[in-house]
Structures are given as structure tokens and as C-alpha cells.
Amino acid sequence: MRITVVGDVLLDVDLSGEATRLCPDAPVPVVDVSDVRRRAGGAGLVARMLAHDGHRVTLVTVLSDDDASLALEGALAGVRVVSGPSGARTPVKTRVRAGRQPVVRVDEGCERPEVPAATPGMLRALDQAEVIVVADYGRGVAANPEIRGLLEARAADIPIVWDPHPAGAVPVRGVAVVTPNLSEAAKAADSGGAGPGAGTPAAIAAVGKTLLERWHSQAVLVTMGERGGLLSRPGTSPVTIPAPATEVADPCGAGDRLAASLAVHLAEGRSLNTAAELAISEAAAFLGAGGVASLPDRHRPVWHHSREEDAVGLARRVRANGGTVVATGGCFDLLHAGHARTLSAARDLGDCLIVCLNSDESVRRIKGEQRPIVSQQDRAELLLALECVDAVLVFGEDTPEACLETLRPDVWVKGGDYRASELPEAALVESWGGRCVTVPFHQARSTSVLADALAKVS
């Protein structure tokens, strides 16, 4: 499914380790960090969840030009990002854990920025959306007047799920459902959320009714943690939706998971009640499976391979860990910028990239006796020197079918301006559930052009 997420992104950093002693300078634990994870947070987390589920996701947001933003781009591999300039530092939230116990959270760059501008590309992506999740984290994307106007116009045609924030913008009129948690809902309704009876179903129903009148949305789903949610709609009695009993170690990401699931089920044509029931169950299951810690790390792993046969082992290991194996193929006789761009784009589609490389004999049969210019050993070494290439598998046939049958990649990528379905390998790749993808071909960047230039120089 094609899903568009719009909102603020931030970088989440998790430092995990063990604490076995106190600091000599103060009575605080010393955490020996053994694992560091950097992941996309905010709207980026919603986009990553949906991409992990197999959906085609477009993220409409703003990005800075600092190091944290570069880390975010790496964490968002596999998500189409349409962004404008943020005009502010990338917010970074670092959490330190000792075992399963949170110790401290350190926030950087989280001061409130100016409302960012919306680029034509951002607006175009929203105008073309089929279903939208607004993940407002209070940093201004959802407050942009042009974005708000377009979202209100689209609300009449497509499902829009709005996940609000206490410091964020008021949801636009007409969205399918707004999903505040209990404290957010109480604050937005000015109910205070304290005192006798504040958390009773009647009190929460009153909050939901107030928010319906204030936000003019089609529905409000107030989430209540382990108690589930209360769904309010105009003209009907509120419905309590229980949550399955779940052992929760880390509640982070529950609201993001719920909003993402709601959008999917509404886009599939389910009723709001059914979609809410499924979304609450899926949010509980997500937390029970470990929450955000259960999502695979999209940062590129560092693979050390020097032998061709490592490619098969790499594919097996990545797939066993739930990752996506991407492969591409070709002669790669003289590496040029077109190759580099194609390979980098291919690597962003999964968790490893394996290059199927034509052997010297294969290149000679295809290209003629004067080719290859560079031997297969040197071509493989040059490819492996690229950060985006994890392994190389040399094959001697004229076509990569046997090589593909061995690797069975999840995604087969070729550069060109033709349809993926037209690739001769398409039927084979699809036979095991894989898919073919084409990435843009860069004109005037080719091995033949380089070879002709070398011939003229010599």
C-alpha cells in the first residue's frame, strides 16, 4: 500500500549496557555501554514501521544539514523522503539504559523552532497521497498554513489519521480520526486530568465529546495504555475498546504504531470501529514483542568479505535475521558515477547489497574480444571498496539466472528507463516472492563512453 506520513522527525539514540558500580564522583550508576543504536524518531518512526510492514512509504518532512540529519537519512533507508529545509538543529533524544532499566534521557536541539516553509515537492506529495498519517511532534510541520490547507482539502477524499502533540498544532477539520493519549486529550480539552473520577469512562467520554466539538474531526480515539481506547464519534455513544493483556518493557512507540495501523486498516476499507480494534491489538503486540527495539536497525552494517562465496553466506544470514537481501548485476568494466548512483540507490532498498558480476569470459562473449578492460578480480575489488556494496558474486554464464537462483534475493535492481516487469529476470525473481526494481539510468555516464575516450587518448 502507498502511504504518506507527514510531520516532524528527530533522531533517537539508545545507549544500552550494564551498571555494576557507582561513580566515585557522585552516587550515580556507571553504565558500561555495549550497544549503540541510532534510529529515526517522530514521523520517521511511523514511516519506518510502515516500511518494515512492506508498504511503500513517502515521508514529508523537513531536515537540517547537521550530522544528526545525515544519521537520520541513513536510518530512513527504504523510505522515500520528500523534505524541505528545517531552519533549525535536528532534535536528538538519547536514552541510557542499564539492562532493561532506563537511567536517564538527554535531549539536544529540542528548543521550539520557527514554523518551516513547505516546498512545492512536499505539497505535491501530499496532493498525490492515497492515505495520510500526520505525526505531529510539535516542531512546526503540521502548523504550516499551506500544509494545513491542503490536508483539510484532502480530508474529504482520503483517510487522514492525526497523531497530535501537546506542543503541536490543532488538527485540521474533517480528518478521519485523531489519536491523543489520555494525558494529551485531557490537556487539549482543558479538563486538567486530575481529581476524583478523572480517569473514569464517563470522564474520558466527556473529554472525547469536547474534543470532537473543538477539532471537528470525524472521530477521536483516546488511548489509555493497558486499558485500551475510547472511540468517540458525533451522534453516537462512545465505544470502549479493550487492549490485550501484554507485558510491556518499553512503551515507546505505542502511539506511532497505533496511528500507522489505523491508517492501513482505514485505507483497506474497514470500518472505524474495526480499524481501531485491530490497531489497538497491533500496538499491544508491538510492545509485547519489544517495542522499538524489535525494529531492525536500518543503518548499514559493516560486512567484511574478501571471498566470492561469502555472498551466499551473507544472503543467508541477512535473511535469517529478518532482513531484506538486495542484488544487482552487470559487467562494471569501468566504474563511473552512473554505477555509483545506481549501486547506492539499490543499497537503500534493503539490508545488504550483493553485486552479481560477469566473469571475464562472460564479458568477452557479450562485449567482444577487447573487453573487459579491467579483470574480474580488480572489478570485484573496486566494487567491494564502495561502502554501498556488501559482497560480490562472480558468475560465468551470459545471464544472471543461475546466480539469482543461488542467492534468491528479495529485491533485484537494474538501472534503466524501462519497466521492472519487462526485465528478463522478472518471472524468475517473482517465482520465490521477490520483486524487480529499476532505478534511473544516468545518460552520458557509461563504460562505452569512457572506453571511447580512453581509445582517443591512447
C-alpha positions in Angstrom: 0.0 0.0 0.0 1.2 3.6 -0.7 1.1 5.6 2.5 2.2 9.1 3.1 3.5 10.3 6.5 3.8 14.0 7.2 5.3 15.5 10.4 8.4 16.2 12.4 11.4 13.9 12.5 14.0 13.5 15.2 17.0 11.2 15.9 16.6 8.7 18.7 19.8 7.3 20.2 19.7 4.3 22.5 22.8 3.6 24.7 22.5 0.2 26.4 24.8 -1.6 28.8 25.3 -2.8 32.3 25.7 -0.9 35.6 27.7 -2.7 38.2 29.3 0.1 40.1 28.8 3.7 41.2 30.7 6.7 40.0 33.4 7.8 42.5 32.5 11.5 41.9 28.8 11.1 42.8 26.4 8.4 43.9 25.2 7.7 40.3 25.5 4.4 38.3 28.2 4.0 35.8 26.8 2.4 32.6 29.3 0.4 30.5 27.8 0.9 27.1 27.8 -2.3 24.9 25.3 -1.3 22.3 24.5 2.0 20.4 21.5 2.3 18.2 20.5 5.4 16.2 17.1 5.4 14.7 14.5 7.7 13.2 12.0 9.1 15.7 8.8 11.1 15.4 7.3 10.9 12.0 10.4 9.0 10.9 9.5 6.2 13.3 6.0 5.9 11.8 7.4 5.8 8.3 9.9 3.1 9.3 7.2 1.0 10.9 5.1 1.1 7.8 8.1 0.4 5.5 9.0 -2.6 7.8 5.5 -3.9 7.2 6.1 -3.9 3.5 4.3 -0.7 2.5 5.6 1.9 0.1 6.0 5.0 2.2 6.6 8.6 1.4 7.7 10.8 4.3 7.0 14.5 4.0 9.1 16.5 6.5 11.9 19.0 6.9 15.6 18.2 7.5 18.6 20.1 8.7 22.1 20.0 7.3 23.9 18.8 10.5 25.4 15.4 11.4 22.3 14.2 13.1 20.3 14.8 10.0 22.8 12.7 8.0 22.3 9.9 10.5 18.6 10.3 10.1 18.9 9.8 6.3 20.7 6.6 6.9 18.1 5.4 9.4 15.4 6.1 6.8 16.8 3.9 4.1 13.9 2.3 2.1 11.6 5.3 2.8 11.0 7.9 0.1 11.8 11.2 1.8 10.4 14.5 0.4 11.9 17.2 2.5 12.4 20.9 2.8 14.9 22.8 5.0 14.1 22.9 8.7 16.0 26.1 9.6 16.8 24.5 13.0 19.0 21.9 14.5 17.9 18.2 14.3 16.5 17.3 17.7 18.3 14.3 19.3 17.0 12.3 22.2 19.5 10.0 23.8 18.3 7.4 26.3 20.7 5.4 28.5 19.6 2.0 29.8 21.3 -0.3 32.3 19.9 -3.7 31.4 16.2 -3.1 30.9 16.1 -0.1 33.3 16.1 3.4 31.9 18.7 5.6 33.7 18.5 9.0 32.0 17.4 10.8 28.8 19.4 13.6 27.4 17.7 16.0 24.9 19.6 18.2 22.4 18.3 20.7 20.0 14.7 20.4 21.2 14.0 24.1 21.6 10.9 25.1 19.7 11.8 26.3 16.1 10.0 28.6 13.7 7.3 27.1 11.6 9.2 25.8 8.5 8.3 26.6 4.9 6.7 24.0 2.7 8.4 23.2 -0.7 6.4 22.5 -3.9 7.6 18.9 -3.7 6.2 18.5 -0.2 2.8 19.9 -1.2 2.8 17.8 -4.4 3.5 14.6 -2.4 0.5 15.4 -0.1 -1.7 16.2 -3.1 -0.9 12.8 -4.6 -1.3 10.8 -1.3 -3.8 7.9 -1.0 -3.8 7.8 2.8 -2.1 10.1 5.2 -0.7 9.9 8.8 0.0 13.2 10.5 2.7 12.6 13.1 2.9 16.0 14.9 5.8 16.3 17.3 5.4 20.0 17.9 8.1 21.3 15.7 6.0 23.1 13.2 5.5 20.9 10.1 1.8 20.4 10.9 1.5 24.1 11.7 2.5 25.2 8.2 -0.5 27.1 6.7 -0.1 25.6 3.2 0.2 22.1 4.5 -2.8 22.6 6.8 -4.9 23.9 3.9 -4.0 21.0 1.7 -4.7 18.5 4.5 -8.1 19.9 5.2 -8.9 19.7 1.5 -7.7 16.1 1.2 -9.7 15.1 4.3 -12.8 15.0 2.2 -11.3 12.4 -0.1 -8.9 10.1 1.7 -8.4 8.8 5.3 -6.2 11.0 7.4 -5.1 9.8 10.9 -3.8 12.7 13.1 -1.5 11.8 16.0 -1.4 15.1 18.0 1.2 16.5 20.3 0.7 18.8 23.4 3.0 21.4 21.8 1.7 20.8 18.3 -0.9 22.3 16.0 -4.7 21.7 16.4 -5.8 19.0 13.9 -7.5 20.4 10.8 -11.2 19.9 10.3 -12.6 16.7 8.8 -9.8 14.2 9.4 -10.9 10.6 9.9 -9.6 10.2 13.4 -7.4 12.0 16.0 -5.5 9.7 18.4 -4.4 11.5 21.6 -3.4 9.6 24.6 -5.2 10.2 27.9 -2.9 13.0 29.2 -2.8 14.7 25.8 -6.6 14.5 25.5 -7.1 16.0 29.0 -4.8 18.8 28.3 -6.3 19.6 24.9 -9.8 19.6 26.5 -8.7 21.8 29.4 -10.0 19.2 31.8 -6.9 19.1 33.9 -6.9 15.3 34.0 -6.7 15.2 37.8 -9.1 14.8 40.7 -11.8 12.2 41.6 -13.3 10.4 38.6 -10.8 12.0 36.2 -9.9 8.6 34.6 -13.4 7.0 34.6 -15.0 6.1 31.3 -17.6 8.8 31.8 -14.9 11.5 32.3 -12.9 10.3 29.3 -16.1 10.2 27.2 -16.7 13.8 28.2 -13.2 14.7 27.1 -13.8 12.9 23.8 -17.0 14.8 23.2 -15.3 18.1 24.0 -12.5 17.4 21.5 -15.0 16.3 18.8 -16.6 19.7 19.1 -13.3 21.6 19.2 -11.5 19.7 16.5 -14.4 19.0 14.1 -12.9 15.6 13.3 -14.9 12.6 12.3 -13.8 10.7 15.4 -11.5 10.9 18.4 -9.8 7.8 19.7 -8.4 8.4 23.2 -5.8 5.8 24.0 -5.5 4.6 27.6 -2.4 2.3 27.7 -3.2 -1.1 29.0 -6.9 -0.2 29.3 -7.2 0.1 25.5 -9.0 3.1 24.0 -12.3 5.1 24.0 -13.7 5.8 20.5 -16.0 8.9 20.2 -18.0 9.8 17.1 -20.6 12.5 16.6 -24.1 11.4 17.4 -23.2 8.0 18.8 -22.3 6.7 22.2 -18.6 6.3 22.9 -17.2 2.8 22.5 -14.6 1.3 24.8 -12.1 -0.9 23.0 -10.1 -3.2 25.4 -6.4 -3.9 24.8 -5.0 -7.5 25.0 -3.0 -8.2 28.2 0.6 -7.5 27.4 3.8 -7.5 29.3 5.4 -4.1 28.4 9.1 -3.4 29.0 9.2 -0.1 26.9 6.1 1.8 25.9 8.0 4.0 23.5 6.4 4.0 20.0 3.0 2.7 21.0 1.1 5.7 19.7 3.1 5.7 16.5 2.3 2.0 16.0 -1.4 2.6 16.6 -1.6 5.6 14.2 0.2 3.6 11.5 -2.0 0.6 11.9 -5.2 2.7 11.9 -4.2 4.3 8.6 -3.6 1.0 6.9 -6.9 -0.6 8.0 -8.9 2.5 7.1 -7.3 2.6 3.7 -8.2 -1.1 3.2 -11.8 -0.1 3.6 -12.5 -1.4 7.1 -14.9 0.5 9.4 -13.5 2.8 12.0 -14.6 0.5 14.9 -12.9 -2.5 13.3 -9.8 -0.5 12.4 -9.5 0.8 15.9 -9.8 -2.7 17.4 -7.1 -4.0 15.1 -4.8 -1.0 15.7 -5.1 -1.4 19.5 -4.3 -5.1 19.3 -1.4 -4.5 16.9 0.0 -1.8 19.2 -0.1 -4.2 22.1 1.5 -6.9 20.1 4.2 -4.4 19.1 5.0 -3.5 22.7 4.9 -7.2 23.7 7.5 -8.0 21.0 9.9 -5.4 22.5 8.6 -2.2 21.0 11.1 -0.1 19.1 13.9 -2.5 20.0 12.2 -5.1 17.8 12.6 -3.0 14.6 15.6 -3.9 12.6 18.5 -1.3 12.6 18.4 0.3 9.1 21.9 1.6 9.4 24.2 -0.1 7.0 26.1 -2.9 8.7 29.8 -3.3 8.1 30.4 -6.6 6.3 33.9 -7.8 5.8 34.1 -10.1 2.8 37.1 -11.0 0.7 35.9 -14.2 -1.0 33.2 -14.6 -3.6 31.5 -17.4 -1.7 30.8 -15.1 1.2 28.0 -13.6 -0.8 25.8 -16.7 -0.4 26.5 -16.8 3.3 25.7 -13.1 3.7 22.4 -13.6 1.9 21.6 -16.5 4.2 22.5 -14.6 7.4 20.6 -11.4 6.5 17.5 -13.3 5.6 17.7 -15.4 8.8 17.7 -12.1 10.8 14.6 -10.8 9.1 16.5 -8.5 6.7 16.0 -7.7 3.0 18.5 -9.0 0.5 19.1 -6.8 -2.5 21.1 -7.8 -5.6 22.0 -6.2 -8.8 24.2 -7.3 -11.7 26.4 -6.3 -14.6 29.9 -6.1 -16.1 31.0 -3.0 -14.2 34.0 -2.8 -16.5 35.0 0.8 -15.8 33.3 2.1 -12.7 31.8 5.6 -13.1 29.3 7.9 -11.4 26.3 6.3 -13.0 27.3 2.9 -11.5 27.9 4.6 -8.1 24.5 6.2 -8.1 22.7 3.0 -9.2 24.5 0.9 -6.5 23.8 3.5 -3.8 20.1 3.6 -4.7 20.0 -0.2 -4.7 21.6 -0.4 -1.3 18.9 1.9 0.2 16.2 -0.7 -0.7 17.3 -3.3 1.9 19.8 -4.5 4.4 22.6 -5.7 2.2 23.6 -5.3 -1.5 25.2 -8.2 -3.4 26.6 -7.5 -6.9 26.4 -10.3 -9.4 29.4 -9.7 -11.6 30.0 -11.1 -15.1 33.3 -13.0 -15.3 36.0 -12.1 -17.8 34.8 -14.9 -20.1 31.2 -13.8 -19.9 32.1 -10.1 -20.6 34.2 -11.2 -23.6 31.3 -13.2 -25.1 28.9 -10.3 -24.6 31.1 -7.3 -25.4 33.7 -8.6 -27.7 37.4 -9.7 -27.6 38.6 -6.3 -26.5 36.7 -6.4 -23.3 36.8 -6.4 -20.3 39.3 -3.6 -19.9 39.6 -4.4 -16.2 39.9 -8.0 -14.9 37.2 -9.6 -12.8 39.5 -9.7 -9.7 40.1 -6.0 -9.9 36.5 -5.2 -10.8 35.3 -7.2 -7.7 37.9 -5.4 -5.5 36.8 -2.0 -6.7 33.1 -2.8 -6.1 33.9 -4.0 -2.6 35.7 -0.8 -1.9 32.4 1.1 -2.2 30.5 1.5 1.1 27.2 0.6 -0.5 28.4 -2.9 -1.7 28.4 -5.7 0.8 29.5 -8.6 -1.3 30.3 -9.7 -4.9 29.4 -13.0 -6.6 31.1 -13.7 -9.9 29.2 -15.8 -12.5 30.4 -17.2 -15.8 27.1 -17.5 -17.7 25.8 -14.9 -20.1 22.8 -14.2 -18.0 22.5 -14.0 -14.2 19.6 -16.5 -13.8 21.8 -19.2 -12.2 23.4 -16.7 -9.9 19.9 -15.4 -8.9 18.7 -18.9 -8.3 21.5 -19.4 -5.8 21.1 -16.1 -4.0 17.3 -15.7 -4.2 17.3 -12.0 -3.4 14.2 -10.2 -2.1 14.9 -7.3 -4.5 16.6 -7.4 -7.9 17.7 -4.0 -9.1 18.7 -2.8 -12.6 19.5 0.6 -13.9 17.4 1.8 -16.8 14.4 3.7 -18.0 12.2 0.6 -18.7 9.6 -1.1 -16.6 10.6 -3.6 -14.0 8.1 -6.1 -15.3 10.0 -6.0 -18.7 13.2 -7.4 -17.2 14.0 -10.9 -18.5 14.7 -12.0 -14.9 11.3 -10.7 -13.6 9.5 -14.1 -13.8 12.3 -15.9 -12.0 12.6 -13.4 -9.2 8.9 -13.3 -8.7 8.8 -17.1 -8.5 10.2 -17.0 -4.9 8.3 -13.9 -3.9 11.0 -11.4 -4.8 10.4 -8.2 -6.8 12.2 -6.3 -9.5 13.0 -2.6 -9.3 14.5 -0.2 -11.8 16.4 2.9 -10.8 17.1 5.8 -13.1 19.7 5.5 -15.9 22.1 8.4 -16.0 22.7 9.5 -19.6 26.2 10.3 -20.7 27.7 8.2 -18.0 28.6 4.8 -19.4 31.5 2.4 -19.8 31.3 2.7 -23.6 31.8 6.5 -23.4 34.8 6.1 -21.1 36.3 3.4 -23.3 35.9 5.5 -26.4 37.6 8.5 -24.6 40.5 6.2 -23.5 40.9 5.0 -27.0 41.2 8.6 -28.3 43.7 9.5 -25.7 45.9 6.5 -26.4 
